[in-house]
């Protein structure tokens, strides 16, 4: 594999990792719109018992070829590097400039709905129903209230298994699923503090879920391509309600017991119009928020930037028939 190709895969992996850190954006979305989604699923599916057979017959080179290692290695290195390097700045931006970062991803995904819809070869009753069901599923997920979570190792294992399924689904954010489960803050804290035990258990759960779910999706692509793409496009469309930039905080939760100045964070939110965003509520005051700027021009500019970057991702991907 040429170095340029490896670099492209690494950068796409970094984009996927950055997206997965944001609760509402899916790394699967980046894979889908950058043209590597189906190869990613097929490569993940190839990891399994057949890998051991290839290792026995062809050695390390045989196993490496079996799992498409030249594709997976730079991609996963990019994802891992992005999560480690960007988790702090992205969480900072979500706290200090939420409107702008949500607007950027809103523009990226809004433009991807049209692009992904074009991948359906023939729109009929099946794809239309899939589009509607996918949209409805994403909207319903966005309306669910977050949970309080647990600190048991078994919880982290199953949280990883469930979240990774969402992470490889375009439009369904693994980080948002972690938020619903109440695992987002503990997992992000473990990554930032390098809690090896929690990270290892969570990663094992991710691996388990990835192996199982990728096989189902790969089969769906092979046997019901248009229906699958239309449903995934619906997930993207419905996810726009999750990442709407202007949100009002409805309730808070304690995250740092014993630290009065930083013991609350936004927990449940609802979408509002930009014109209503600047209103300061009692809950905002509890969060020490005294000024809220809808930043409409900046949000529009970043949404356009996100849409423009989509074109770059599309051009980096393989040409589609």
C-alpha positions as CSV (number, residue, x, y, z in Angstrom):
1,X,0.0,0.0,0.0
2,X,1.3,3.4,-0.9
3,X,2.3,5.9,1.8
4,X,-0.3,8.4,0.4
5,X,-3.0,5.9,0.8
6,X,-1.9,5.0,4.3
7,X,-1.9,8.7,5.2
8,X,-5.5,9.2,3.8
9,X,-6.7,6.2,5.9
10,X,-4.9,7.6,9.0
11,X,-6.5,11.0,8.5
12,X,-10.0,9.4,8.0
13,X,-9.4,7.4,11.2
14,X,-8.6,10.7,13.0
15,X,-11.8,12.2,11.7
16,X,-13.7,9.1,12.9
17,X,-12.1,9.3,16.3
18,X,-12.9,13.0,16.7
19,X,-16.5,12.4,15.7
20,X,-16.9,9.6,18.2
21,X,-15.8,11.8,21.0
22,X,-18.7,14.1,20.5
23,X,-22.0,12.8,22.0
24,X,-24.3,13.1,19.0
25,X,-21.9,12.5,16.1
26,X,-20.9,9.0,14.8
27,X,-17.6,7.9,13.5
28,X,-19.6,5.6,11.2
29,X,-20.9,8.7,9.6
30,X,-17.4,9.8,8.6
31,X,-16.6,6.3,7.3
32,X,-19.8,6.3,5.3
33,X,-19.4,9.6,3.7
34,X,-15.7,9.1,3.0
35,X,-16.3,5.9,1.0
36,X,-14.6,3.4,3.3
37,X,-17.7,2.1,5.2
38,X,-18.3,-1.2,3.3
39,X,-14.6,-2.1,3.2
40,X,-14.4,-1.4,7.0
41,X,-17.3,-3.7,7.7
42,X,-15.9,-6.5,5.5
43,X,-12.5,-6.1,7.1
44,X,-13.8,-6.3,10.6
45,X,-16.0,-9.3,9.6
46,X,-12.8,-11.1,8.3
47,X,-11.4,-11.1,11.9
48,X,-12.4,-14.4,13.5
49,X,-11.8,-18.1,13.2
50,X,-10.8,-17.8,9.6
51,X,-7.9,-15.6,10.8
52,X,-6.5,-18.5,12.8
53,X,-6.8,-20.8,9.7
54,X,-5.0,-18.2,7.6
55,X,-2.3,-17.9,10.3
56,X,-1.8,-21.6,10.3
57,X,-1.6,-21.9,6.6
58,X,0.2,-18.7,5.5
59,X,1.8,-17.5,8.7
60,X,1.7,-13.9,9.8
61,X,1.5,-12.6,6.2
62,X,-1.5,-14.8,5.5
63,X,-3.3,-13.7,8.6
64,X,-2.5,-10.0,7.8
65,X,-3.9,-10.4,4.3
66,X,-7.0,-12.2,5.7
67,X,-8.0,-9.3,8.0
68,X,-7.0,-6.6,5.4
69,X,-4.3,-5.3,7.9
70,X,-3.0,-2.7,5.5
71,X,-6.4,-1.1,5.7
72,X,-7.3,-1.6,9.3
73,X,-3.9,-0.6,10.9
74,X,-3.6,3.0,9.7
75,X,-7.4,3.5,10.2
76,X,-7.4,2.3,13.8
77,X,-4.1,4.1,14.6
78,X,-5.8,7.3,13.4
79,X,-8.9,6.6,15.5
80,X,-6.8,5.9,18.6
81,X,-4.6,8.9,18.1
82,X,-7.6,11.2,17.7
83,X,-9.3,10.0,20.8
84,X,-6.2,10.4,22.9
85,X,-5.2,13.8,21.5
86,X,-8.6,15.4,20.9
87,X,-10.7,14.3,23.9
88,X,-9.5,17.2,26.0
89,X,-9.9,20.0,23.4
90,X,-13.2,18.7,22.1
91,X,-14.7,18.3,25.6
92,X,-13.4,21.9,26.3
93,X,-15.1,23.2,23.2
94,X,-18.4,21.4,24.0
95,X,-18.4,23.1,27.4
96,X,-17.2,26.6,26.3
97,X,-18.4,26.9,22.6
98,X,-21.2,24.3,22.3
99,X,-23.2,26.2,19.6
100,X,-20.2,26.5,17.3
101,X,-19.0,22.9,17.5
102,X,-22.6,21.5,17.2
103,X,-23.2,23.8,14.2
104,X,-20.0,22.4,12.5
105,X,-21.2,18.8,12.8
106,X,-24.8,19.8,11.9
107,X,-23.6,21.2,8.5
108,X,-21.4,18.1,7.9
109,X,-24.2,15.7,8.5
110,X,-27.0,17.7,6.9
111,X,-25.0,17.7,3.6
112,X,-24.2,14.0,4.0
113,X,-27.9,13.1,3.9
114,X,-28.1,14.2,0.3
115,X,-24.8,12.6,-0.7
116,X,-25.7,9.2,1.0
117,X,-29.2,9.3,-0.5
118,X,-27.6,9.3,-3.9
119,X,-26.0,5.9,-3.2
120,X,-29.4,4.2,-3.4
121,X,-29.5,2.8,-6.9
122,X,-33.3,2.6,-7.1
123,X,-35.8,4.3,-4.7
124,X,-38.8,2.0,-4.2
125,X,-41.2,1.1,-1.4
126,X,-38.5,-0.7,0.5
127,X,-35.9,2.0,0.6
128,X,-38.5,4.7,1.4
129,X,-39.8,2.7,4.3
130,X,-36.2,2.1,5.5
131,X,-35.5,5.8,5.2
132,X,-38.6,6.6,7.4
133,X,-37.8,3.9,10.0
134,X,-34.1,5.0,10.2
135,X,-35.2,8.6,10.7
136,X,-37.8,7.7,13.3
137,X,-35.3,5.5,15.2
138,X,-32.7,8.3,15.4
139,X,-35.3,10.8,16.5
140,X,-36.6,8.5,19.3
141,X,-33.1,7.8,20.5
142,X,-32.5,11.6,20.7
143,X,-35.6,12.0,22.9
144,X,-34.6,9.4,25.5
145,X,-33.4,10.7,28.8
146,X,-29.9,9.9,29.9
147,X,-29.3,7.3,32.7
148,X,-27.2,7.5,35.8
149,X,-24.9,4.6,34.9
150,X,-22.9,2.3,37.1
151,X,-19.2,1.9,38.0
152,X,-19.1,-2.0,37.8
153,X,-16.7,-3.6,35.3
154,X,-19.6,-5.6,33.8
155,X,-21.4,-2.3,33.1
156,X,-18.4,-0.9,31.3
157,X,-18.1,-4.1,29.2
158,X,-21.7,-4.0,28.0
159,X,-21.6,-0.2,27.6
160,X,-18.7,-0.7,25.2
161,X,-20.4,-3.5,23.3
162,X,-23.6,-1.4,22.9
163,X,-21.8,1.8,22.1
164,X,-19.5,0.4,19.4
165,X,-22.6,-0.9,17.5
166,X,-23.8,2.7,17.4
167,X,-20.3,4.0,16.6
168,X,-20.2,2.1,13.3
169,X,-23.8,3.1,12.4
170,X,-23.9,6.4,10.4
171,X,-26.0,8.9,12.3
172,X,-26.2,7.0,15.6
173,X,-23.5,8.3,18.0
174,X,-21.7,5.9,20.2
175,X,-20.9,8.7,22.6
176,X,-24.5,9.7,22.7
177,X,-25.4,6.1,23.6
178,X,-22.8,6.2,26.3
179,X,-24.5,9.4,27.5
180,X,-27.9,7.7,27.6
181,X,-26.4,4.8,29.6
182,X,-24.7,7.1,32.0
183,X,-21.3,5.9,31.0
184,X,-20.0,8.8,29.0
185,X,-18.4,10.8,31.8
186,X,-16.8,7.7,33.5
187,X,-15.3,6.5,30.2
188,X,-14.0,10.0,29.2
189,X,-12.6,10.4,32.7
190,X,-10.9,7.0,32.4
191,X,-9.3,8.0,29.0
192,X,-8.1,11.3,30.4
193,X,-6.6,9.8,33.5
194,X,-5.4,6.6,31.8
195,X,-7.4,4.3,34.0
196,X,-6.0,1.1,32.4
197,X,-8.6,-1.3,34.1
198,X,-11.7,0.6,32.9
199,X,-10.2,1.2,29.5
200,X,-9.3,-2.5,29.0
201,X,-12.7,-3.7,30.1
202,X,-14.5,-1.1,27.9
203,X,-12.3,-1.9,24.9
204,X,-13.0,-5.6,25.3
205,X,-16.7,-4.9,25.3
206,X,-16.2,-2.8,22.1
207,X,-14.3,-5.6,20.4
208,X,-17.1,-8.1,21.3
209,X,-19.8,-5.9,20.0
210,X,-17.8,-4.9,16.9
211,X,-17.3,-8.6,15.9
212,X,-21.0,-9.4,16.2
213,X,-22.6,-6.3,14.7
214,X,-20.3,-5.9,11.8
215,X,-21.3,-9.3,10.5
216,X,-24.9,-8.4,10.5
217,X,-24.3,-5.1,8.7
218,X,-22.0,-6.7,6.2
219,X,-24.7,-9.3,5.4
220,X,-27.3,-6.5,5.0
221,X,-25.1,-4.6,2.5
222,X,-24.6,-7.8,0.5
223,X,-28.2,-8.9,0.4
224,X,-30.3,-5.7,0.7
225,X,-27.9,-2.9,-0.4
226,X,-30.5,-0.2,-1.3
227,X,-32.6,-0.9,1.8
228,X,-29.6,-0.7,4.1
229,X,-28.2,2.5,2.6
230,X,-31.6,4.2,2.7
231,X,-32.1,3.2,6.4
232,X,-28.6,4.5,7.2
233,X,-29.5,7.7,5.4
234,X,-32.5,7.9,7.6
235,X,-30.3,7.6,10.7
236,X,-28.3,10.5,9.4
237,X,-31.4,12.6,8.8
238,X,-32.9,11.8,12.2
239,X,-29.7,12.5,14.0
240,X,-30.0,16.2,13.0
241,X,-32.4,16.6,15.9
242,X,-29.7,15.3,18.3
243,X,-27.0,17.7,17.2
244,X,-29.2,20.8,16.8
245,X,-26.8,23.6,18.0
246,X,-29.2,25.6,20.2
247,X,-30.3,23.7,23.3
248,X,-32.0,24.6,26.6
249,X,-30.9,22.8,29.8
250,X,-33.8,21.1,31.5
251,X,-32.0,19.4,34.3
252,X,-28.6,19.0,35.8
253,X,-26.6,16.3,37.6
254,X,-23.8,16.2,40.2
255,X,-20.4,15.1,38.7
256,X,-17.9,16.3,41.3
257,X,-19.2,15.6,44.7
258,X,-17.5,17.7,47.3
259,X,-16.5,20.5,44.8
260,X,-19.2,23.1,45.1
261,X,-17.9,25.3,42.3
262,X,-17.9,22.6,39.7
263,X,-20.3,19.9,40.9
264,X,-23.1,20.4,38.3
265,X,-23.3,19.8,34.6
266,X,-26.1,19.9,32.0
267,X,-28.0,16.5,32.0
268,X,-31.2,16.7,30.0
269,X,-31.7,19.3,27.2
270,X,-34.2,20.3,24.6
271,X,-33.9,22.0,21.2
272,X,-34.8,25.7,20.9
273,X,-34.8,28.3,18.2
274,X,-31.7,30.6,18.0
275,X,-34.0,33.6,19.0
276,X,-34.9,31.8,22.3
277,X,-31.4,30.6,23.1
278,X,-30.2,33.8,24.8
279,X,-32.9,33.5,27.5
280,X,-31.3,32.8,30.9
281,X,-33.2,30.3,33.0
282,X,-32.9,29.4,36.7
283,X,-31.0,26.2,35.7
284,X,-28.6,28.3,33.7
285,X,-27.9,30.4,36.8
286,X,-27.3,27.2,38.8
287,X,-24.6,26.4,36.1
288,X,-23.2,29.9,36.6
289,X,-24.3,30.8,33.1
290,X,-25.1,34.5,32.9
291,X,-24.7,35.2,29.2
292,X,-25.8,33.0,26.2
293,X,-24.9,34.1,22.7
294,X,-26.7,32.3,19.9
295,X,-23.8,33.3,17.6
296,X,-26.0,32.8,14.6
297,X,-23.5,34.1,12.0
298,X,-20.6,32.0,13.4
299,X,-22.9,28.9,13.6
300,X,-23.9,29.4,9.9
301,X,-20.3,29.9,8.9
302,X,-19.2,26.7,10.7
303,X,-22.1,24.7,9.3
304,X,-21.1,25.7,5.8
305,X,-17.5,24.8,6.6
306,X,-18.7,21.3,7.8
307,X,-20.6,20.8,4.6
308,X,-17.6,21.9,2.6
309,X,-15.4,19.4,4.4
310,X,-17.8,16.7,3.4
311,X,-16.9,17.4,-0.2
312,X,-13.2,16.8,0.7
313,X,-14.0,13.5,2.4
314,X,-16.1,12.4,-0.6
315,X,-13.2,13.2,-3.0
316,X,-10.8,11.3,-0.8
317,X,-13.0,8.3,-1.0
318,X,-13.1,5.9,-4.0
319,X,-15.2,6.9,-7.0
320,X,-18.6,5.4,-6.8
321,X,-20.5,4.1,-9.8
